[in-house]
Amino acid sequence: MAKVIRPQDTARATAYELWMKAPNPMVTFFKTIDVTNIVRVSKKKNLKFNMLLDYCIGKAAASVKEFFILPVGDKLIQYDTIAVNTIVKNKTGEVSSCDILQSDELAIFNREYLKYTALVAEHCEDRDLSSDSMVIGTSAIVDAEIDGAVGMNSGIFNNPFIIWGKYKKKLFRYCLPISFQFHHTQMDGAHAGRFLANLQNEINELR
């Protein structure tokens, strides 16, 4: 469920005043994360790498309360749930968008991921949960090794967004450079840093 809230009733009141009308309110962090455990779990359990990373992203975000509030237009919206978006190559060779509701249970998230990405690929229709959930956008550019990317500032799509390419092997570890873009009204750098630390912890604890 989503509802409009008054900025002055939240901890983001000052940020709302400072950043809602700023020419560029988006901030981008670059970080290299250790995805060795995801690679191991993916191979051991025959699970998709991107699904596991999306699962960890959702869990890491759910423990940071700022993720549940998002500026939409000139309003501040509060959500009860979080979803993670993934880009799917559909049967025409183009791409479609698929939102997966965040779950603490890997088996549930994996089942939803496989079900809905398959439906989106087959029917070439986006699955959009943004009316009910705060959606974290993701884009996996798996054919390229990149150090990071800066997303667009459209003034319409203010959702947090994560981009990554191929992971890289360094000795016995696997590393993945990612970029994390967020709207400064939604969170400050400290919140973003906490999310990225949480993400690494969730990856390390994956079983």
MDAnalysis code that builds the backbone (N, CA, C; Angstrom):
import MDAnalysis as mda
import numpy as np

u = mda.Universe.empty(621, n_residues=207, atom_resindex=np.repeat(np.arange(207), 3), trajectory=True)
u.add_TopologyAttr("name", ["N", "CA", "C"] * 207)
u.add_TopologyAttr("resid", np.arange(1, 208))
u.add_TopologyAttr("resname", ["MET", "ALA", "LYS", "VAL", "ILE", "ARG", "PRO", "GLN", "ASP", "THR", "ALA", "ARG", "ALA", "THR", "ALA", "TYR", "GLU", "LEU", "TRP", "MET", "LYS", "ALA", "PRO", "ASN", "PRO", "MET", "VAL", "THR", "PHE", "PHE", "LYS", "THR", "ILE", "ASP", "VAL", "THR", "ASN", "ILE", "VAL", "ARG", "VAL", "SER", "LYS", "LYS", "LYS", "ASN", "LEU", "LYS", "PHE", "ASN", "MET", "LEU", "LEU", "ASP", "TYR", "CYS", "ILE", "GLY", "LYS", "ALA", "ALA", "ALA", "SER", "VAL", "LYS", "GLU", "PHE", "PHE", "ILE", "LEU", "PRO", "VAL", "GLY", "ASP", "LYS", "LEU", "ILE", "GLN", "TYR", "ASP", "THR", "ILE", "ALA", "VAL", "ASN", "THR", "ILE", "VAL", "LYS", "ASN", "LYS", "THR", "GLY", "GLU", "VAL", "SER", "SER", "CYS", "ASP", "ILE", "LEU", "GLN", "SER", "ASP", "GLU", "LEU", "ALA", "ILE", "PHE", "ASN", "ARG", "GLU", "TYR", "LEU", "LYS", "TYR", "THR", "ALA", "LEU", "VAL", "ALA", "GLU", "HIS", "CYS", "GLU", "ASP", "ARG", "ASP", "LEU", "SER", "SER", "ASP", "SER", "MET", "VAL", "ILE", "GLY", "THR", "SER", "ALA", "ILE", "VAL", "ASP", "ALA", "GLU", "ILE", "ASP", "GLY", "ALA", "VAL", "GLY", "MET", "ASN", "SER", "GLY", "ILE", "PHE", "ASN", "ASN", "PRO", "PHE", "ILE", "ILE", "TRP", "GLY", "LYS", "TYR", "LYS", "LYS", "LYS", "LEU", "PHE", "ARG", "TYR", "CYS", "LEU", "PRO", "ILE", "SER", "PHE", "GLN", "PHE", "HIS", "HIS", "THR", "GLN", "MET", "ASP", "GLY", "ALA", "HIS", "ALA", "GLY", "ARG", "PHE", "LEU", "ALA", "ASN", "LEU", "GLN", "ASN", "GLU", "ILE", "ASN", "GLU", "LEU", "ARG"])
u.atoms.positions = np.array([
    [0.843, -1.199, 0.000],
    [0.000, 0.000, 0.000],
    [0.876, 1.246, 0.000],
    [0.460, 2.272, -0.744],
    [1.199, 3.526, -0.796],
    [0.289, 4.671, -0.362],
    [0.858, 5.641, 0.345],
    [0.066, 6.794, 0.766],
    [0.917, 8.053, 0.740],
    [0.281, 9.181, 0.489],
    [0.949, 10.471, 0.507],
    [1.133, 10.904, 1.954],
    [2.335, 11.372, 2.280],
    [2.607, 11.834, 3.642],
    [3.141, 13.263, 3.595],
    [3.032, 13.944, 4.717],
    [3.539, 15.310, 4.806],
    [5.027, 15.274, 5.124],
    [5.853, 15.913, 4.310],
    [7.294, 15.897, 4.559],
    [7.670, 16.364, 5.958],
    [6.951, 17.361, 6.458],
    [7.280, 17.907, 7.775],
    [7.018, 16.928, 8.922],
    [6.321, 15.846, 8.619],
    [6.071, 14.818, 9.634],
    [7.113, 13.712, 9.595],
    [8.133, 13.874, 8.757],
    [9.154, 12.848, 8.596],
    [10.537, 13.405, 8.909],
    [11.502, 12.516, 8.980],
    [12.898, 12.934, 9.173],
    [13.499, 13.510, 7.899],
    [12.758, 13.476, 6.782],
    [13.250, 13.967, 5.499],
    [12.740, 15.372, 5.172],
    [12.196, 16.067, 6.150],
    [11.609, 17.392, 5.915],
    [12.633, 18.379, 5.341],
    [13.807, 18.466, 5.960],
    [14.832, 19.389, 5.487],
    [15.332, 18.989, 4.112],
    [15.536, 17.701, 3.909],
    [15.990, 17.211, 2.605],
    [14.959, 17.517, 1.526],
    [13.688, 17.417, 1.866],
    [12.618, 17.727, 0.924],
    [12.717, 19.180, 0.477],
    [12.914, 20.083, 1.417],
    [13.020, 21.501, 1.094],
    [14.262, 21.790, 0.248],
    [15.362, 21.104, 0.543],
    [16.625, 21.376, -0.135],
    [16.703, 20.781, -1.535],
    [16.148, 19.588, -1.721],
    [16.464, 18.822, -2.918],
    [15.319, 18.574, -3.883],
    [14.080, 18.786, -3.470],
    [12.970, 18.469, -4.372],
    [12.997, 19.292, -5.658],
    [13.448, 20.536, -5.571],
    [13.473, 21.387, -6.760],
    [14.894, 21.642, -7.257],
    [15.841, 20.858, -6.780],
    [17.229, 21.009, -7.233],
    [17.350, 20.549, -8.689],
    [18.219, 21.201, -9.487],
    [18.385, 20.798, -10.890],
    [18.843, 19.348, -11.045],
    [19.678, 18.891, -10.123],
    [20.129, 17.503, -10.170],
    [20.160, 16.932, -8.752],
    [19.042, 16.373, -8.297],
    [18.967, 15.858, -6.925],
    [19.471, 14.430, -6.770],
    [19.944, 13.823, -7.886],
    [20.379, 12.436, -7.828],
    [21.849, 12.350, -7.446],
    [22.169, 11.385, -6.598],
    [23.537, 11.143, -6.149],
    [23.912, 9.718, -6.560],
    [25.148, 9.537, -7.019],
    [25.599, 8.207, -7.430],
    [26.836, 7.796, -6.652],
    [26.786, 6.634, -6.023],
    [27.933, 6.032, -5.352],
    [28.470, 4.895, -6.229],
    [29.780, 4.744, -6.234],
    [30.417, 3.609, -6.902],
    [31.083, 2.739, -5.837],
    [30.889, 1.434, -5.957],
    [31.493, 0.524, -4.983],
    [31.764, -0.826, -5.643],
    [32.860, -1.443, -5.259],
    [33.141, -2.808, -5.706],
    [32.778, -3.757, -4.572],
    [31.885, -4.683, -4.847],
    [31.452, -5.636, -3.830],
    [32.033, -7.019, -4.140],
    [32.214, -7.787, -3.095],
    [32.733, -9.149, -3.209],
    [31.542, -10.092, -3.387],
    [31.435, -10.680, -4.573],
    [30.293, -11.557, -4.864],
    [30.709, -13.031, -4.899],
    [31.834, -13.344, -4.276],
    [32.331, -14.726, -4.279],
    [31.271, -15.694, -3.761],
    [30.588, -15.316, -2.694],
    [29.598, -16.217, -2.110],
    [28.397, -16.412, -3.022],
    [27.998, -15.365, -3.750],
    [26.901, -15.525, -4.711],
    [27.302, -16.505, -5.808],
    [28.511, -16.378, -6.311],
    [28.989, -17.288, -7.356],
    [28.961, -18.728, -6.848],
    [29.407, -18.933, -5.611],
    [29.440, -20.283, -5.029],
    [28.030, -20.849, -4.859],
    [27.134, -20.043, -4.289],
    [25.760, -20.508, -4.065],
    [25.060, -20.747, -5.398],
    [25.310, -19.880, -6.366],
    [24.708, -20.027, -7.687],
    [25.090, -21.359, -8.320],
    [26.369, -21.704, -8.242],
    [26.839, -22.954, -8.842],
    [26.381, -24.171, -8.032],
    [26.428, -24.055, -6.720],
    [26.078, -25.176, -5.854],
    [24.605, -25.536, -5.949],
    [23.735, -24.512, -5.987],
    [22.293, -24.744, -5.964],
    [21.634, -24.553, -7.326],
    [22.445, -24.260, -8.347],
    [21.917, -24.037, -9.698],
    [20.868, -22.920, -9.696],
    [21.229, -21.791, -9.093],
    [20.356, -20.623, -9.033],
    [20.982, -19.496, -9.850],
    [20.147, -18.645, -10.407],
    [20.634, -17.554, -11.248],
    [21.390, -16.517, -10.417],
    [22.539, -16.098, -10.939],
    [23.353, -15.088, -10.250],
    [22.568, -13.804, -10.027],
    [21.927, -13.291, -11.076],
    [21.210, -12.021, -10.952],
    [20.025, -12.122, -9.997],
    [19.368, -13.276, -9.959],
    [18.286, -13.466, -9.000],
    [18.818, -13.357, -7.584],
    [19.952, -14.012, -7.308],
    [20.537, -13.973, -5.969],
    [20.957, -12.561, -5.582],
    [21.515, -11.830, -6.534],
    [21.915, -10.455, -6.237],
    [20.687, -9.580, -5.993],
    [19.648, -9.738, -6.806],
    [18.398, -8.989, -6.585],
    [17.810, -9.302, -5.212],
    [17.859, -10.563, -4.831],
    [17.355, -10.974, -3.509],
    [18.124, -10.266, -2.403],
    [19.441, -10.237, -2.506],
    [20.270, -9.570, -1.494],
    [20.025, -8.070, -1.480],
    [19.813, -7.473, -2.643],
    [19.504, -6.041, -2.726],
    [18.211, -5.738, -1.979],
    [17.187, -6.535, -2.215],
    [15.910, -6.326, -1.540],
    [16.018, -6.451, -0.038],
    [16.726, -7.476, 0.428],
    [16.888, -7.664, 1.866],
    [17.690, -6.535, 2.492],
    [18.749, -6.095, 1.814],
    [19.576, -5.009, 2.346],
    [18.786, -3.711, 2.427],
    [17.959, -3.451, 1.431],
    [17.165, -2.223, 1.409],
    [16.073, -2.229, 2.479],
    [15.485, -3.383, 2.713],
    [14.367, -3.473, 3.657],
    [14.777, -3.120, 5.082],
    [16.071, -3.174, 5.394],
    [16.536, -2.856, 6.747],
    [16.932, -1.389, 6.894],
    [16.742, -0.592, 5.833],
    [17.009, 0.847, 5.886],
    [15.679, 1.560, 5.654],
    [15.135, 2.197, 6.687],
    [13.763, 2.726, 6.625],
    [13.567, 3.782, 5.550],
    [14.636, 4.475, 5.159],
    [14.517, 5.516, 4.135],
    [14.071, 4.954, 2.785],
    [14.283, 3.673, 2.550],
    [13.865, 3.073, 1.291],
    [12.347, 3.021, 1.146],
    [11.634, 3.158, 2.233],
    [10.174, 3.050, 2.179],
    [9.492, 4.385, 1.876],
    [10.274, 5.447, 1.717],
    [9.742, 6.755, 1.352],
    [10.385, 7.188, 0.042],
    [9.575, 7.708, -0.892],
    [10.092, 8.100, -2.200],
    [9.410, 9.374, -2.684],
    [10.187, 10.348, -3.202],
    [9.552, 11.509, -3.841],
    [8.977, 11.121, -5.193],
    [7.706, 11.391, -5.396],
    [7.026, 11.103, -6.663],
    [6.320, 12.385, -7.087],
    [6.736, 12.966, -8.206],
    [6.225, 14.283, -8.572],
    [6.679, 15.286, -7.527],
    [5.743, 16.035, -6.970],
    [6.079, 16.971, -5.891],
    [5.637, 16.465, -4.532],
    [5.291, 15.176, -4.469],
    [4.786, 14.585, -3.228],
    [5.786, 13.597, -2.657],
    [5.608, 13.287, -1.389],
    [6.395, 12.257, -0.714],
    [5.465, 11.086, -0.435],
    [5.837, 9.922, -0.933],
    [4.990, 8.735, -0.817],
    [5.642, 7.736, 0.124],
    [4.837, 7.165, 1.018],
    [5.318, 6.127, 1.924],
    [4.731, 4.784, 1.515],
    [5.591, 3.761, 1.494],
    [5.200, 2.421, 1.062],
    [5.351, 1.438, 2.214],
    [4.589, 0.359, 2.126],
    [4.701, -0.720, 3.111],
    [5.667, -1.807, 2.647],
    [5.884, -1.870, 1.341],
    [6.702, -2.957, 0.780],
    [7.715, -2.412, -0.227],
    [8.707, -3.249, -0.507],
    [9.753, -2.938, -1.482],
    [9.735, -4.011, -2.564],
    [10.011, -3.604, -3.789],
    [10.163, -4.551, -4.885],
    [11.485, -4.255, -5.595],
    [12.024, -5.266, -6.239],
    [13.256, -5.114, -7.014],
    [12.913, -5.339, -8.481],
    [13.319, -4.392, -9.308],
    [13.052, -4.490, -10.740],
    [14.217, -5.178, -11.455],
    [13.892, -5.998, -12.423],
    [14.927, -6.604, -13.259],
    [14.535, -6.460, -14.721],
    [15.525, -6.309, -15.585],
    [15.280, -6.178, -17.019],
    [15.361, -7.557, -17.658],
    [14.366, -7.881, -18.479],
    [14.231, -9.213, -19.065],
    [14.291, -9.111, -20.588],
    [15.080, -9.970, -21.208],
    [15.062, -10.052, -22.673],
    [13.839, -10.866, -23.083],
    [12.931, -10.241, -23.839],
    [11.701, -10.939, -24.202],
    [11.855, -11.723, -25.513],
    [10.786, -12.393, -25.918],
    [10.884, -13.316, -27.055],
    [11.111, -12.611, -28.382],
    [10.914, -11.292, -28.423],
    [11.172, -10.543, -29.662],
    [12.620, -10.083, -29.756],
    [13.398, -10.323, -28.679],
    [14.778, -9.862, -28.653],
    [14.942, -8.496, -28.040],
    [13.809, -7.854, -27.701],
    [13.843, -6.563, -27.012],
    [13.831, -6.803, -25.506],
    [13.755, -5.723, -24.727],
    [13.751, -5.887, -23.275],
    [12.431, -5.414, -22.677],
    [12.046, -6.077, -21.604],
    [10.868, -5.703, -20.832],
    [11.274, -5.579, -19.366],
    [10.407, -4.968, -18.590],
    [10.690, -4.675, -17.189],
    [9.835, -5.559, -16.289],
    [10.448, -6.085, -15.227],
    [9.723, -6.999, -14.334],
    [10.036, -6.678, -12.878],
    [9.016, -6.321, -12.113],
    [9.165, -6.048, -10.681],
    [8.872, -7.311, -9.874],
    [9.755, -7.601, -8.917],
    [9.594, -8.762, -8.032],
    [9.506, -8.262, -6.602],
    [8.471, -8.639, -5.903],
    [8.279, -8.211, -4.520],
    [9.374, -8.769, -3.628],
    [9.920, -7.922, -2.780],
    [10.974, -8.346, -1.849],
    [10.437, -9.366, -0.851],
    [11.242, -10.365, -0.567],
    [10.894, -11.375, 0.435],
    [12.143, -11.753, 1.209],
    [11.975, -12.033, 2.485],
    [13.106, -12.497, 3.290],
    [13.440, -13.955, 3.002],
    [12.510, -14.663, 2.369],
    [12.694, -16.088, 2.080],
    [13.211, -16.268, 0.656],
    [14.413, -16.833, 0.526],
    [15.020, -17.015, -0.786],
    [14.164, -17.889, -1.684],
    [13.595, -18.957, -1.142],
    [12.792, -19.871, -1.965],
    [11.588, -19.152, -2.564],
    [10.966, -18.285, -1.780],
    [9.800, -17.534, -2.266],
    [10.229, -16.538, -3.336],
    [11.307, -15.804, -3.067],
    [11.773, -14.812, -4.031],
    [12.174, -15.479, -5.342],
    [12.876, -16.597, -5.261],
    [13.305, -17.311, -6.457],
    [12.109, -17.802, -7.265],
    [11.103, -18.338, -6.576],
    [9.899, -18.820, -7.267],
    [9.190, -17.674, -8.000],
    [9.057, -16.528, -7.321],
    [8.415, -15.367, -7.940],
    [9.250, -14.845, -9.114],
    [10.544, -14.815, -8.921],
    [11.467, -14.334, -9.961],
    [11.335, -15.181, -11.223],
    [11.418, -16.485, -11.090],
    [11.344, -17.379, -12.246],
    [9.969, -17.311, -12.917],
    [8.932, -17.246, -12.104],
    [7.570, -17.203, -12.647],
    [7.333, -15.938, -13.464],
    [7.623, -14.795, -12.866],
    [7.236, -13.540, -13.512],
    [8.201, -13.110, -14.618],
    [9.480, -13.430, -14.501],
    [10.385, -13.108, -15.610],
    [10.040, -13.950, -16.838],
    [9.614, -15.186, -16.618],
    [9.203, -16.040, -17.732],
    [7.943, -15.491, -18.407],
    [6.972, -15.039, -17.600],
    [5.738, -14.469, -18.146],
    [6.013, -13.184, -18.917],
    [6.873, -12.342, -18.360],
    [7.218, -11.089, -19.028],
    [7.929, -11.363, -20.347],
    [8.846, -12.324, -20.343],
    [9.571, -12.673, -21.560],
    [8.630, -13.212, -22.638],
    [7.652, -13.986, -22.227],
    [6.734, -14.602, -23.180],
    [5.726, -13.594, -23.734],
    [5.162, -12.758, -22.871],
    [4.079, -11.857, -23.285],
    [4.554, -10.457, -23.666],
    [5.833, -10.163, -23.403],
    [6.415, -8.853, -23.766],
    [5.663, -7.696, -23.110],
    [5.170, -7.919, -21.901],
    [4.453, -6.892, -21.152],
    [5.154, -6.667, -19.823],
    [5.402, -5.400, -19.501],
    [6.072, -5.077, -18.249],
    [5.210, -5.469, -17.049],
    [5.866, -5.873, -15.980],
    [5.180, -6.118, -14.702],
    [5.557, -4.979, -13.759],
    [4.601, -4.128, -13.444],
    [4.844, -2.891, -12.708],
    [4.134, -2.927, -11.359],
    [4.923, -2.877, -10.271],
    [4.367, -2.873, -8.919],
    [4.506, -1.511, -8.245],
    [4.846, -0.481, -9.026],
    [5.194, 0.807, -8.431],
    [4.028, 1.514, -7.756],
    [2.802, 1.132, -8.056],
    [1.662, 1.779, -7.390],
    [1.522, 1.303, -5.951],
    [2.103, 0.161, -5.619],
    [1.972, -0.400, -4.275],
    [3.304, -0.549, -3.541],
    [4.415, -0.624, -4.268],
    [5.715, -0.894, -3.644],
    [6.747, 0.139, -4.089],
    [7.718, 0.408, -3.215],
    [8.858, 1.237, -3.589],
    [9.806, 0.341, -4.374],
    [10.019, 0.656, -5.648],
    [10.753, -0.221, -6.550],
    [12.204, 0.239, -6.687],
    [13.122, -0.686, -6.486],
    [14.538, -0.451, -6.729],
    [14.848, -0.922, -8.147],
    [15.270, -0.006, -8.996],
    [15.605, -0.376, -10.364],
    [16.973, -1.037, -10.434],
    [17.133, -1.984, -11.334],
    [18.448, -2.594, -11.576],
    [18.642, -2.765, -13.076],
    [19.893, -2.749, -13.484],
    [20.237, -3.030, -14.876],
    [21.549, -3.795, -14.898],
    [21.511, -5.008, -15.426],
    [22.696, -5.860, -15.500],
    [23.197, -5.878, -16.935],
    [24.344, -5.263, -17.157],
    [24.936, -5.221, -18.499],
    [25.980, -6.338, -18.545],
    [25.503, -7.559, -18.709],
    [26.337, -8.737, -18.482],
    [27.343, -9.002, -19.590],
    [27.214, -8.309, -20.713],
    [28.140, -8.525, -21.823],
    [29.355, -7.611, -21.762],
    [29.435, -6.776, -20.728],
    [30.530, -5.802, -20.668],
    [31.099, -5.723, -19.259],
    [32.396, -5.472, -19.194],
    [33.031, -5.176, -17.910],
    [33.038, -3.661, -17.747],
    [32.335, -3.159, -16.743],
    [32.269, -1.718, -16.519],
    [32.669, -1.416, -15.084],
    [33.140, -0.206, -14.864],
    [33.498, 0.230, -13.520],
    [32.346, 0.958, -12.844],
    [31.318, 1.279, -13.606],
    [30.160, 1.954, -13.046],
    [29.427, 2.702, -14.134],
    [28.263, 3.224, -13.801],
    [27.462, 3.982, -14.753],
    [26.582, 4.947, -13.987],
    [26.320, 6.097, -14.571],
    [25.434, 7.080, -13.956],
    [24.108, 7.037, -14.686],
    [23.020, 6.855, -13.952],
    [21.701, 6.791, -14.554],
    [21.180, 8.169, -14.917],
    [19.973, 8.201, -15.462],
    [19.402, 9.464, -15.910],
    [18.738, 10.200, -14.750],
    [18.640, 11.520, -14.886],
    [17.853, 12.333, -13.969],
    [16.707, 12.915, -14.775],
    [15.590, 12.200, -14.797],
    [14.452, 12.597, -15.625],
    [13.508, 13.539, -14.898],
    [13.590, 13.568, -13.551],
    [12.620, 14.333, -12.798],
    [11.313, 13.588, -12.611],
    [11.200, 12.429, -13.258],
    [9.984, 11.611, -13.148],
    [10.291, 10.327, -12.395],
    [11.334, 9.628, -12.846],
    [11.731, 8.369, -12.213],
    [12.782, 8.681, -11.150],
    [12.341, 8.761, -9.898],
    [13.239, 9.118, -8.796],
    [13.691, 7.910, -7.992],
    [13.322, 6.720, -8.432],
    [13.631, 5.513, -7.670],
    [15.129, 5.243, -7.598],
    [15.581, 4.621, -6.510],
    [16.979, 4.192, -6.450],
    [17.268, 3.201, -7.566],
    [18.507, 3.227, -8.062],
    [18.831, 2.426, -9.245],
    [20.246, 1.885, -9.119],
    [20.404, 0.591, -9.421],
    [21.703, -0.069, -9.324],
    [22.064, -0.663, -10.682],
    [23.299, -0.429, -11.116],
    [23.779, -0.927, -12.406],
    [25.059, -1.734, -12.183],
    [25.175, -2.850, -12.887],
    [26.418, -3.622, -12.839],
    [26.653, -4.316, -14.178],
    [27.898, -4.764, -14.376],
    [28.263, -5.505, -15.575],
    [28.727, -6.910, -15.203],
    [29.789, -7.382, -15.856],
    [30.353, -8.691, -15.529],
    [31.117, -8.621, -14.211],
    [31.068, -9.714, -13.458],
    [31.958, -9.761, -12.298],
    [33.350, -10.168, -12.757],
    [34.335, -9.818, -11.947],
    [35.739, -10.046, -12.306],
    [36.387, -10.976, -11.291],
    [37.213, -11.885, -11.772],
    [37.921, -12.795, -10.881],
    [39.279, -12.222, -10.522],
    [39.546, -12.154, -9.216],
    [40.843, -11.695, -8.722],
    [41.373, -12.737, -7.750],
    [42.373, -13.477, -8.199],
    [42.892, -14.611, -7.438],
    [41.748, -15.578, -7.168],
    [41.365, -15.767, -5.909],
    [40.312, -16.727, -5.578],
    [38.993, -16.049, -5.230],
    [38.871, -14.743, -5.530],
    [37.668, -13.992, -5.206],
    [37.025, -13.466, -6.486],
    [35.736, -13.163, -6.389],
    [35.009, -12.552, -7.496],
    [34.500, -11.184, -7.055],
    [34.806, -10.172, -7.846],
    [34.445, -8.801, -7.495],
    [33.503, -8.222, -8.550],
    [32.595, -7.371, -8.097],
    [31.622, -6.767, -9.001],
    [31.507, -5.271, -8.719],
    [31.982, -4.422, -9.632],
    [31.771, -2.985, -9.476],
    [30.293, -2.649, -9.746],
    [29.694, -1.867, -8.874],
    [28.306, -1.449, -9.074],
    [28.206, 0.060, -8.898],
    [27.161, 0.630, -9.462],
    [26.825, 2.021, -9.169],
    [25.449, 2.044, -8.530],
    [25.303, 2.908, -7.544],
    [24.033, 3.038, -6.830],
    [23.609, 4.502, -6.876],
    [22.510, 4.760, -7.575],
    [21.985, 6.121, -7.696],
    [20.742, 6.272, -6.829],
    [20.633, 7.414, -6.137],
    [19.462, 7.651, -5.283],
    [19.126, 9.133, -5.277],
    [17.879, 9.434, -4.957],
    [17.408, 10.813, -4.853],
    [17.733, 11.326, -3.454],
    [18.341, 12.511, -3.402],
    [18.807, 13.034, -2.110],
    [17.654, 13.337, -1.153],
    [16.450, 13.517, -1.679],
    [15.296, 13.692, -0.797],
    [14.991, 12.401, -0.053],
    [15.189, 11.279, -0.718],
    [14.879, 9.986, -0.115],
    [15.869, 9.606, 0.974],
    [17.149, 9.853, 0.724],
    [18.154, 9.436, 1.701],
    [19.412, 10.276, 1.567],
    [20.230, 10.244, 2.610],
    [21.526, 10.909, 2.609],
    [22.620, 9.877, 2.325],
    [23.844, 10.381, 2.193],
    [24.963, 9.505, 1.909],
    [25.176, 8.438, 2.961],
    [24.924, 8.788, 4.227],
    [25.098, 7.815, 5.309],
    [24.130, 6.643, 5.165],
    [22.891, 6.945, 4.744],
    [21.905, 5.876, 4.539],
    [22.312, 4.990, 3.365],
    [22.787, 5.631, 2.293],
    [23.246, 4.875, 1.130],
    [24.438, 3.991, 1.489],
    [25.355, 4.543, 2.290],
    [26.503, 3.754, 2.730],
    [26.090, 2.568, 3.581],
    [25.083, 2.779, 4.439],
    [24.587, 1.682, 5.277],
    [23.960, 0.594, 4.403],
    [23.212, 1.014, 3.390],
    [22.615, 0.039, 2.476],
    [23.687, -0.795, 1.787],
    [24.739, -0.157, 1.295],
    [25.801, -0.885, 0.597],
    [26.531, -1.841, 1.538],
    [26.718, -1.417, 2.791],
    [27.322, -2.316, 3.784],
    [26.392, -3.492, 4.068],
    [25.093, -3.205, 4.175],
    [24.108, -4.271, 4.379],
    [24.107, -5.249, 3.214],
    [24.248, -4.702, 2.012],
    [24.258, -5.556, 0.815],
    [25.424, -6.545, 0.865],
    [26.597, -6.058, 1.240],
    [27.755, -6.958, 1.352],
    [27.513, -8.021, 2.422],
    [26.904, -7.625, 3.533],
    [26.604, -8.581, 4.605],
    [25.604, -9.645, 4.134],
    [24.572, -9.217, 3.423],
    [23.580, -10.170, 2.929],
    [24.210, -11.161, 1.952],
    [25.104, -10.666, 1.118],
    [25.807, -11.548, 0.175],
    [26.656, -12.573, 0.927],
    [27.373, -12.086, 1.934],
    [28.250, -12.979, 2.705],
    [27.492, -14.038, 3.470],
    [26.267, -13.713, 3.886],
    [25.462, -14.633, 4.716],
    [24.565, -15.550, 3.891],
    [24.588, -15.378, 2.578],
    [23.735, -16.191, 1.701],
    [24.097, -17.657, 1.828],
    [23.084, -18.489, 1.965],
    [23.308, -19.930, 2.092],
    [22.405, -20.715, 1.143],
])
